[in-house]
Amino acid sequence: MTDIVAEETPLVFTSQAAAKVADLISEEGNDDLMLRVYIQGGGCSGFQYGFTFAENVDDGDTEIVTDGVKLLVDPMSLQYLMGAEIDYTEGLQGAQFVIRNPNASTTCGCGSSFGV
């Protein structure tokens, strides 16, 4: 496990995203939950983002803590997420987690898939 401090963070997990994750964890009633973000093949642009809750830190995971909420990223996914920002927005198009990824050369309209 790699613990990351703010100055070395390979990606940004915003306070807005952390607050929403904290709300979701509270709804689940399990304070041991952490948010895992991952990349998998598929989607209309080649890769797609995924989110899930995890109770355990896996070997090699990078752990980013914002406002006491833990975000986990596996080593393979981290290489595609370096420099990215994970945020949560609420607007006219609804509420959603948003990943702003400088590594993505193409993205699709849904915002959940990308190409490199």
Beta strands, then each sheet from edge to edge (+ up, - down):
strand 1: 2-4
strand 2: 12-13
strand 3: 34-41
strand 4: 47-54
strand 5: 62-66
strand 6: 69-73
strand 7: 85-91
strand 8: 94-100
strand 9: 106-107
strand 10: 113-115
sheet 1: 1+ 5+ 6- 3- 4+ 10- 9+
sheet 2: 2+ 7+ 8-
end
